[in-house]
Amino acid sequence: MTARIDHAVTSGTFSLDGETFDVDNNVWVVGDDHECVIIDAPHDPKAILDLVGDRKLKAIVCTHGHDDHVRFAPEVAEASGAPILLNPEDRVLWDMTHPDRQPDGDLTDGQVIEVGGTQLEVIATPGHAPGAVCLFARELGVLFSGDTLFEGGPGATGRSYSDRPTIEQSIREKLFSLGDDVVVKTGHGPDTTIGAEKQGDWV
């Protein structure tokens, strides 16, 4: 069965440190015609579930715990029966949004999530958030980077629980070695490639 990557853009807000901003988030659904996983569950659970359709949802994988990436994860989990997976290093952020609902399982560096014949390798990339992760579909040549790497460079580090030197180290040591042709599908905005981001002013 051919691998599928389905995509939607949802709109809502991001809140941290007493400020709230309007944001558009990418939602990625990876799998085949029978089963899939969701990468992040930000705004608009109906739009997210519409991407899944009648397929079996195996997991809701959270790239990190910021509210604009996890706000509707419990609602999507309840509707689908799928477990929510999060790196426990990001529980400090998750708990700000969902103090009464724990994730169902952990994400760990090197873990492999198999779905629809595709393997998603979990890569721990702290910096934007303590437990931020990326998901690498090696066979597809695709990296789902969450808010770690964007077109134009690293994700933001101006708020609590983030650190610029740490995110730069994560990208250099964990992502730049994946291959220049790897397509980066981000948490916000357009795709880029590893090769393009190696040419950034910050490198």
Secondary structure, DSSP 8 states (H G I E B T S, - for coil): ---EEEEEEEEEEEEETTEEEEEEEEEEEEE-SSEEEEE---S-HHHHHHHHTTSEEEEEE-S---HHHHTTHHHHHHHH---EEE-GGGHHHHHHH-TT---SEE--TT-EEEETTEEEEEEE-TTSSTT-EEEEEGGGTEEEEETSEETTEE----STT--HHHHHHHIIIIIGGG-TT-EEEESSS--EEHHHHHTSTT-
